[in-house]
């Protein structure tokens, strides 16, 4: 039998403390996020959220950290190769 627990996320810069209840969904476990949290994340049913580990705990974000790193690398290349990209765009 699966034991359900409660996760608490704390955001110290704004004093936000939110408790998230884990519940059984079929053979899996789901987290129920309050509508205020979903609104702040700009997320809704069916969206993908990413849970990443940080020095002060865990972080839930709608942004894929791997994609963000790739986008930053692409931006750096585009700045460096600006003239070449302009020629290719012609």
Steps between C-alpha positions, in 0.01 A plus 500: 500500500622845406535754778396851395683801632472877479771716339546859609663755271631824647592812308692723738522816285122556515416294807284258297444162663288245313416147605439250221308180567597181319212274403459168323403520132450143377833323548690829521527791742398853407555838661208738543610859449280783625359727228707792632819300443389399150423863420846612613659223293279584199417129488186293479373145461710304252801735512847367580679634807863432590621413849866590546722472802652822628733579791204598720264215406294431189360732239194455278507694175316492168832565323722212391846576648673296227321694227586829671869407497479409131321827420770697685771320301316572173466867591872521569579345160253733323668804653843377405401398143264787429648593160491140376138460603407823320657369180320168534170683548528669157 
